[in-house]
Amino acid sequence: MSKIRKILRMYHHGRSIMSIAAQTDASRNTVKKYLTAFKDSGFAFDEVNALNDKELEDLFGKSKEKAPSGMMLSMLRCFPHVDKELKRVGVNRQILWKEYYKEFPDGYKYSQFCFYFNQWKARVNPVMHIDHKAGDKLYVDFAGQKMSITDKETGEIIEVEIFVAILGASQLTYVEAVMSQQKEDFVTACEHTLQYIGGVPDAIVPDNLKAAVTKSSRFEPTLNETFEDFADHYGTTILPARAYRPRDKALVEGAVRIMYTRIYAPLRKAIFHSLKELNEAIRVELELHNNLLLQGRNYSRRQQFEEIERHVLAPLPVLSYELKKQFHATVMKNGHVCLGPDKHYYSVPYRFIGKKIKLLYSSASVEAFYHYERIAMHKRTRGAHLYTTEDDHMASAHQFVTDWSKDKFLGWAASIHEDVRLYIHNIFDRKRHAEQAYKSCLGILGFSRKVGNERLILACRRGLSYGIYNYNTINMILEKNMDQYEDSLFAGELPMPDHDNIRGEDYYK
């Protein structure tokens, strides 16, 4: 084709046939044949030079005894524009053919237009045809165009995402409106899809959105941990489409385009005040779509699914997937770890004190993991600043606390004084589990060795009068020598200082 372009360019510049033949290393008859075909086409040099190599072959190639007509060339020049416009929302071949036919009234009819466009498309952009096996893949994606709901009170229009899923073999389709493309909404929509089709395919093929793929890669993409856990629960595999390769999920891309016509268009004038209302309306249109006969066939997507695909899907598990979130925290010295979102404390075995662990929590449970091993599991409790403790976890393996108990500390305190015993008893009463008070009691009773029993008794007496029961209170009393205050001073009977600015009671008589 480059030689043909060179021949036409030299002829356009006024070179003779002999000169052109010598410069291009071609015979004079060959040059004459190409120039004759060029003159018969009726096009200017600039127009022919703008054609691509395949279009030049159609005009000058050896396989063509007759050069294509001007009508053919006019249509070929339209195809790049047609290919580009087909990517727009709501545009189809019928619309573009009407535009072409309006410009060229003597042009090709619709069926020929589509036939030649398919041939052109196959030449300039060849693709591999994929035969989908029953029960093999479920393709999932979000539509590019959003739908909306309207707040009944404020009138605010809220845009929502549209999730689309389609089975490869039967083309049974599922559509659902969700609030966002976040993993919680994405995983929930995938679960609703499996419940809708009543089974589990061998693989789920998502796009490279963050809810499914944390890091995309041509060879080994990193899956989102939650989505991977979802797939493990249902016994399926995640096969992400390659980044920037829409053909890997062409089926769901086509389903999205159909949904614009079958769901978006019928509902475009309706107003919905909640996600539930919108999804109910979508389900009605979706059933019509799945029960509509396929073009050129005497069966629908639903019929095809029931006949060839339903029985090959794996059964759904007994329990639905419970969406889990994760939180990383360090085990405290009392053998508990804090779940940050709830500010609630859960016990783990003592040997993990000081270790950084991962908490996986759902609406009902909290699981603690260390190096991929589950070390504890609790029922989720949302009370802030409270403790959930399992007795087996608190039975420490450390030798220096194996003989600690509530009775031991109370006996130790009673040997000092009854006020000390009462203060220690109140500390235990305010803890959900006795072991949570051990270190506080150990620190308080340890003051008997540092400051003596007398000061400790007075400090505990002061603490009882405050009604505050913890180690920090006793420590503050001793540090500030508050245990040495006179009882009358502490009770509020402070002496009046002598000062010139103080008028005294006689001033007001």
WOGIGI-V25466 format. One record per helix or strand of 2 or more residues. SS is the DSSP state (hx for helix, st for strand). FROM is the first residue (numbers start at 1). TO is the last residue. If there is no record, write none. Layout:
SS/FROM/TO ; SS/FROM/TO
This chain:
hx/2/12 ; hx/17/24 ; hx/28/41 ; hx/45/49 ; hx/53/60 ; hx/70/85 ; hx/93/103 ; hx/110/124 ; st/137/142 ; st/147/150 ; st/157/167 ; st/173/178 ; hx/183/197 ; st/203/205 ; st/213/215 ; st/222/223 ; hx/225/234 ; st/237/238 ; hx/246/267 ; hx/275/291 ; hx/301/312 ; st/325/330 ; st/336/339 ; st/344/347 ; hx/350/352 ; st/356/361 ; st/365/370 ; st/373/379 ; st/387/388 ; hx/391/394 ; hx/399/401 ; hx/406/414 ; hx/418/429 ; hx/434/445 ; hx/447/450 ; hx/453/466 ; hx/471/479 ; hx/482/484 ; hx/487/490 ; hx/505/508
